[in-house]
Amino acid sequence: MAEEDSGASCHVYQVVVLKEGYSHCLENGDQVANGTISLVLGPHNIMVDTGNPWDGDDIIKGLSKHGLTPSNIDYVIATHGHVDHIGNLNLFKQATHIVGFDICNGDKYATHPFKDGSNYEIDEYVSVIPTPGHTHSDVSVIVKSTKLGTVVIAGDLFECMDDLKDPSIWQEVSENIELQEANRKKVLKIADVIIPGHGKMFQVTETKTQNT
Ligand SMILES: [Zn+2]
């Protein structure tokens, strides 16, 4: 019992999916899609992706379940600039915003060399790493020390777990397939669990077994 308790307290961060993303095609060829909205709780409270512009009420409700309001969020990270990932940035006026390779607070922009492959460390457990390919300035968020191990919130670097078996799913919406492929491999090596942009979170070990 005591051992279990001390084990639980070792996890510095918790990752919560506030709203799971999805994507499917309609018969007329149009698409229905929304991006996953995640909340990282710990020494820094962090939102990763904010859904589409109609998701504001769901975000506020989701935060309140954890006793939070938007003003309690320290960082808002948008994995890339597509509308289904950036729809509610302006709920978070106290936060530092990282949108793709841009880092800003109010009208002040920090320079960080994401384009040279440099990671941005929020603290010793959370870092924002450049993972371009889907767009030329995608980032992913690595969260260590969760009860699930190392979680990578990857935006559309991974559309969904099925895109491991069917690469056309991510390649059709990729701006640079070669670069994205390399960054996917990099993240698969780091992650125990991946939260993709448009589907359920998945264990990396599961997918490795399926692919061999
Ligand atoms: Zn996208």
Residues whose N, C-alpha, C, O or C-beta is under 5 A from the ligand:
A	BS01	ZN	H82 D156
